[in-house]
Amino acid sequence: MSAADSDNDGFVQYEEFERVLACGDRAKSSGVMDDVFKVMDKDDDGKLSHEDMKNYMSSAGFVVTDEDIKAMIKLGGGDENQGVTYAGLLKILVVDQVSEAS
């Protein structure tokens, strides 16, 4: 995750994550997250597969293993065969809780 971890503390803070997504204050808008999901969903099937997620994370500069991706899919309520939905992506990113806290 070194590309996102700009202060090299071993963690990606929310502000650092926003910079990776290049969305700044717009992160609170669901439109931006819709766009991120669409970019990640290469085959446009409405779900993020293991490959969709791994390709996006790698292209964004994150160092991820297959086990990392499997854990994210599970966290989002998906599985290896079905992938994860848009709502699942929001669970992974905890965007729904961030916007509620604002």
C-alpha angles and dihedrals in degrees: 000000000000095000092060097037096080095168092046094228093134094253133087108227121205092258091052090050091051090055091053090053089042091222105115112176090357090075089092091062115088089217091072092050089048088055092048090051092050092050091050094046097077096173093045094229095134093251134086112233125202089262093048091054096042093049093049095045092048093048089051090056099257118139104222134168128212088255090055090053092046089052092050092050090050091048089053091054096254135114137221093265100044101031120207131302129225090266088051091053089053089052090051092050094037088226093143091059093043093054091046090053093052 
